[in-house]
Amino acid sequence: MLSKPMLRWLLPFVVAGGSYAGYTAIAATAPEKESTKETIAEPTVQASSLFPTDHKVVITSHGELVPFEKTHLSAQVSGEVISWHPNFVTGGIVKRGEILFTIESDNYEAAVLQAEAALASARATLIEEKAKAEVAKRQAKQLSDKQVTDLYLRKPHVLSAEAQVKSAQASLKRAKRDLENCKVIAPYDALVVERDIGVGQFVTSGSRIATLNNIEVAEIHVPIAGFDSAFLPESINELRATVTQQGILSTTREGKVVRDLGMIDSATRMINMVIQVEDPYGIDNKQPPIKFGSYVEVSFTGKELKHIYRLPQELVKNRTVWVVNDDSQLQPRTVTVLRAEGEFMLVGDGLEQSDKLVLTLPEYPQKGMAVQIAKKNDDSETVVQ
């Protein structure tokens, strides 16, 4: 018979053994857990149909607006300046045909009167010589042929009188021209860049008095990079261009491509096209002005590309795009990028119309990965051209 101290020592082992036996019995009678198998879901992507299209290339460049024509105005007669146009100041705008300034004209008016008098005298002499020649002609009928000479018929006198008339006419024409030149007229609608005269100043013939910029037409010389020159149209006849001045309030004008400069820039290896803009200061068309020296953007239509795809730039990486084939598998396509145009890439070879362009790639795309194409709410798909 066990003593009490020994029972106290064995009691914990008996309790632990009973608990383990109970747990084993319960576990043996419990139903087995059903085995679960994880299912890997196919990633979902957004895709769009592809359709080739014909596209006209848009060539964009930048340049400075410069005058089509600049004139260093000079006086053609000498004299004192007695008045000038109120807009004939630096920064002023004058219209074609307006009188810019006036030179004192008394001497030139007197010269016209003298030339008119000389012409009248020469004409009177001519009339007199013709009358004498007619008398000599009638008298010559009574003389022998040997006695009748050109001098007798006064032919040299008539020719001399006719020459005097022509000389007097030329002198009168010069005098009238000098008188007209006392009023210096604007040759075109112009911006006055510089003026070097004032009232009371004496100017001499040929002296420089002002610098004018033609504002009826302006030009923009824009460089065309080598990769863009291949897309220039074969003919620029009647080719229109869009001219835009960026700023807080953008200004857009229509221009036309008129020519290229006929040579390649030795520093940049680019060609330069010339675009003309009519009435840049908005004098007649009442549009916001684009001033000389403004830096503007120019765009115009180039060649037409046949059977190409116009894709967003973010979908073309390292000349590769991802598509979903007929088996709903991801496939990379190496494409030929013809050129970048704004936010788009113009792609030639490398795609098939049966492909669907992937718009949203999985995190780790792999060739041959099975995917599901997400449908839009209206069950329609985006079409990319």
C-alpha positions in Angstrom: 0.0 0.0 0.0 1.4 3.3 -1.1 2.0 6.0 1.4 0.5 9.5 1.2 3.8 11.2 0.1 4.1 8.8 -2.8 0.5 9.4 -3.9 1.1 13.1 -4.0 4.1 12.6 -6.2 2.4 10.3 -8.7 -0.9 12.3 -9.0 0.2 14.9 -11.7 1.5 12.1 -14.0 -1.8 10.3 -13.7 -3.8 13.4 -14.6 -1.6 14.2 -17.6 -1.9 10.7 -18.9 -5.6 10.7 -18.7 -5.8 14.0 -20.6 -3.7 12.7 -23.4 -5.8 9.5 -23.7 -9.0 11.6 -23.9 -7.5 13.9 -26.7 -6.4 10.9 -28.6 -9.9 9.3 -28.5 -11.6 12.5 -29.6 -9.1 13.0 -32.5 -9.6 9.5 -33.7 -13.4 9.9 -33.9 -13.4 13.4 -35.5 -14.1 13.7 -39.3 -11.0 14.3 -41.6 -10.6 17.8 -43.0 -11.3 18.1 -46.6 -8.2 18.9 -48.6 -8.2 22.3 -50.4 -6.6 23.1 -53.6 -5.7 26.7 -54.5 -6.9 28.0 -57.9 -4.7 30.5 -59.7 -6.9 33.1 -61.4 -5.9 34.4 -64.9 -5.1 38.2 -64.8 -7.5 40.5 -66.4 -6.3 43.1 -68.9 -7.9 45.8 -71.0 -7.4 45.5 -74.7 -8.6 47.2 -77.9 -9.1 46.2 -81.5 -6.6 47.3 -84.1 -7.4 48.7 -87.5 -4.9 50.2 -89.9 -5.5 53.6 -91.4 -4.0 56.2 -93.7 -2.6 59.1 -91.9 -1.2 62.5 -93.0 2.0 63.3 -91.1 1.9 66.6 -89.2 5.3 68.3 -89.1 5.9 70.7 -86.2 8.8 73.1 -85.7 9.5 76.5 -84.1 11.0 79.7 -85.3 11.1 83.5 -84.9 8.8 85.9 -86.6 10.8 88.2 -88.8 10.0 91.0 -91.3 9.5 89.9 -94.9 11.0 93.2 -96.0 13.1 95.9 -94.3 13.7 99.3 -95.9 16.3 101.9 -95.0 14.4 104.9 -96.1 16.4 107.8 -97.7 15.6 111.3 -99.0 15.6 111.7 -102.8 15.8 115.5 -102.7 17.6 118.0 -100.5 15.8 120.5 -98.4 14.4 121.5 -95.0 11.9 119.2 -93.2 8.8 121.2 -92.5 6.4 118.5 -91.1 6.1 114.8 -90.3 3.3 112.3 -89.7 2.3 111.9 -86.0 2.9 108.1 -86.3 6.3 108.6 -87.9 8.0 107.8 -84.6 9.9 104.7 -83.3 7.3 102.0 -82.7 4.6 103.8 -84.8 2.6 102.1 -87.5 1.9 103.9 -90.7 -0.3 102.8 -93.6 0.8 102.4 -97.3 0.6 105.7 -99.1 0.6 108.0 -96.0 2.9 111.0 -96.1 5.7 110.3 -93.6 7.3 113.8 -93.8 7.4 116.8 -96.1 10.4 118.8 -97.4 10.1 122.5 -98.3 9.1 122.6 -102.0 9.4 126.2 -103.2 12.6 125.6 -105.2 11.1 122.5 -106.8 7.9 124.2 -107.8 10.0 127.0 -109.4 12.0 124.3 -111.3 8.8 122.8 -112.6 7.7 126.3 -114.0 11.1 126.7 -115.6 10.9 123.3 -117.2 7.4 124.0 -118.5 8.6 127.3 -120.0 11.6 125.6 -121.7 9.3 123.0 -123.1 6.9 125.6 -124.5 9.8 127.5 -126.1 11.2 124.3 -127.7 7.8 123.4 -129.1 7.5 126.9 -130.6 10.9 126.5 -132.3 9.9 123.1 -133.7 6.7 124.6 -135.2 8.7 127.4 -136.7 11.3 125.0 -138.2 8.6 122.7 -139.6 7.0 125.8 -141.3 10.3 126.8 -142.8 10.9 123.3 -144.1 7.5 123.2 -145.7 8.3 126.5 -147.6 11.6 125.1 -148.7 9.9 122.0 -149.9 7.5 124.0 -152.1 10.4 126.1 -153.5 12.4 123.1 -154.3 10.0 122.0 -157.0 11.3 124.9 -159.2 15.0 123.8 -158.8 17.0 120.9 -160.2 17.7 117.8 -158.1 21.3 118.8 -157.7 20.3 122.1 -156.0 17.9 120.4 -153.6 19.8 119.1 -150.5 18.7 118.1 -147.0 20.2 121.4 -145.7 18.1 123.3 -148.2 15.0 121.5 -147.0 16.0 122.3 -143.4 15.8 118.7 -142.2 18.7 119.2 -139.8 16.9 122.2 -138.3 13.7 120.2 -137.8 15.6 117.3 -136.1 17.4 119.7 -133.8 14.1 121.4 -132.8 12.6 117.9 -132.1 15.6 117.0 -129.9 15.1 120.3 -128.0 11.5 119.4 -127.3 12.4 115.9 -126.0 15.1 117.4 -123.8 12.7 119.9 -122.4 10.1 117.1 -121.7 12.8 115.1 -119.8 13.7 118.2 -117.8 10.0 118.8 -116.9 9.6 115.1 -115.9 12.6 115.3 -113.6 11.4 118.6 -112.1 7.9 117.1 -111.4 9.5 114.0 -109.9 11.6 116.1 -107.6 8.6 118.1 -106.5 6.7 114.8 -105.8 9.6 113.6 -103.8 9.3 116.5 -101.4 6.5 114.4 -99.8 8.0 111.1 -98.7 5.3 108.4 -98.7 5.2 105.0 -96.9 5.9 102.3 -99.5 3.8 99.8 -97.5 2.1 99.2 -94.2 5.1 99.6 -91.9 6.4 99.6 -88.4 8.8 102.5 -87.8 11.9 100.9 -86.3 14.1 104.0 -86.3 13.7 107.7 -87.3 16.7 110.1 -87.8 15.1 113.5 -88.7 13.1 116.3 -87.1 11.2 119.4 -88.2 13.6 122.2 -89.3 16.4 119.7 -90.1 18.1 120.0 -93.5 18.4 116.7 -95.3 20.5 116.0 -98.4 19.6 113.7 -101.2 20.5 110.1 -100.4 20.8 110.6 -96.7 19.3 107.9 -94.5 16.3 109.1 -92.5 14.4 106.0 -91.2 14.2 102.2 -91.0 10.9 100.6 -91.8 9.7 97.0 -91.4 7.0 95.7 -93.7 4.0 94.5 -91.6 1.8 93.4 -94.6 3.6 90.1 -94.6 6.0 88.4 -92.1 8.1 85.3 -92.4 9.2 82.5 -90.1 12.2 80.4 -90.9 11.8 77.0 -89.2 14.4 74.2 -89.1 13.3 70.7 -90.2 15.2 67.9 -88.6 16.6 65.0 -90.7 14.0 62.5 -89.5 11.2 64.9 -90.4 12.7 65.9 -93.8 11.8 62.5 -95.2 8.1 63.3 -94.6 8.0 66.6 -96.3 5.5 66.8 -99.2 6.7 66.6 -102.7 5.1 69.9 -103.6 4.5 72.9 -101.3 2.3 74.7 -103.7 -0.7 76.1 -101.8 0.4 74.3 -98.6 -1.2 75.9 -95.6 0.4 76.1 -92.1 -0.8 76.8 -88.6 1.2 79.4 -86.6 0.7 79.5 -82.9 2.1 81.9 -80.3 2.0 80.3 -76.9 1.3 82.3 -73.8 -1.3 83.3 -71.3 -3.6 83.9 -74.2 -2.5 81.8 -77.2 -2.8 83.3 -80.6 -3.2 81.2 -83.7 -2.9 82.4 -87.3 -3.0 80.7 -90.7 0.1 80.9 -92.8 1.5 79.3 -96.0 4.7 77.5 -96.8 6.3 79.4 -99.6 9.8 78.0 -100.1 12.9 76.4 -98.5 16.2 78.2 -98.3 17.8 75.9 -100.8 20.6 74.7 -98.6 21.5 72.6 -95.5 22.7 74.5 -92.5 26.3 73.6 -92.0 26.1 73.7 -88.1 22.8 71.8 -87.6 22.6 69.8 -90.8 19.0 70.8 -91.1 17.0 72.4 -93.9 15.0 75.6 -93.3 11.4 76.1 -94.5 9.9 79.6 -94.9 6.4 80.3 -93.8 4.6 83.5 -94.5 1.9 85.1 -92.4 -0.2 88.0 -93.7 -1.0 91.1 -91.6 0.9 89.8 -88.5 0.0 93.0 -86.5 -3.7 92.6 -87.2 -4.1 96.0 -88.9 -6.7 94.9 -91.4 -7.9 91.5 -90.1 -8.4 92.8 -86.5 -6.8 89.7 -85.0 -4.5 89.8 -82.0 -1.0 90.8 -83.2 2.0 88.6 -83.4 5.0 90.9 -83.1 8.4 90.6 -84.7 10.8 88.6 -82.6 8.0 86.4 -81.3 8.9 82.7 -80.9 6.1 80.7 -82.5 5.2 77.1 -83.3 4.5 76.1 -86.9 2.8 73.0 -88.0 1.8 71.8 -91.5 0.8 68.6 -93.3 3.5 66.3 -94.8 3.3 63.1 -96.7 0.4 60.6 -96.3 1.4 57.3 -94.8 -0.6 54.2 -95.9 -1.7 51.3 -93.7 -0.2 52.4 -90.3 -1.3 52.2 -86.7 -1.4 55.3 -84.5 -0.7 54.2 -80.9 -0.3 56.1 -77.6 3.4 56.5 -76.8 3.1 54.8 -73.3 2.1 51.5 -75.0 5.3 51.4 -77.1 8.4 50.6 -75.1 11.7 49.8 -76.7 9.8 49.3 -80.0 7.7 46.6 -78.4 4.0 46.4 -77.8 2.0 43.7 -76.1 -1.0 42.1 -77.7 -3.5 39.3 -76.9 -3.7 36.7 -79.7 -6.6 34.5 -80.7 -5.8 32.1 -77.8 -6.1 34.8 -75.2 -2.4 34.8 -74.5 0.0 37.7 -74.1 2.4 38.1 -77.0 5.1 40.8 -77.4 5.4 42.3 -80.9 8.5 44.1 -82.2 7.2 47.0 -84.3 8.6 49.5 -86.8 8.1 53.0 -85.4 8.0 55.4 -88.3 7.9 58.6 -86.2 6.6 60.1 -82.9 3.8 62.7 -83.3 2.7 64.4 -80.1 1.4 61.8 -77.7 1.3 59.1 -80.4 3.6 56.7 -82.2 3.1 56.0 -85.9 3.7 52.3 -86.3 4.2 50.5 -89.6 5.2 46.8 -89.6 4.9 44.4 -86.7 1.2 44.2 -85.9 -1.7 42.1 -87.3 -5.3 43.2 -87.5 -6.4 40.1 -85.6 -4.3 41.2 -82.6 -5.8 43.0 -79.7 -3.6 45.7 -78.2 -3.1 45.5 -74.5 -3.9 48.8 -72.7 -3.2 47.6 -69.1 -0.4 45.0 -68.6 -0.2 42.6 -65.6 2.5 43.3 -63.1 4.9 40.7 -64.6 3.9 40.1 -68.2 5.3 37.0 -69.8 5.1 35.7 -73.3 2.3 33.1 -73.6 0.6 34.1 -70.3 -3.1 33.4 -70.4 -5.3 36.4 -69.7 -8.9 37.6 -69.7 -10.0 40.6 -71.6 -12.1 43.0 -69.5 -15.3 44.1 -71.1 -16.7 47.6 -70.8 -20.0 48.3 -69.2 -21.6 48.7 -72.6 -19.9 45.6 -73.9 -18.0 47.7 -76.5 -14.3 47.8 -77.0 -12.0 50.7 -77.8 -10.7 50.8 -81.3 -7.1 51.9 -81.8 -6.0 53.1 -85.3 
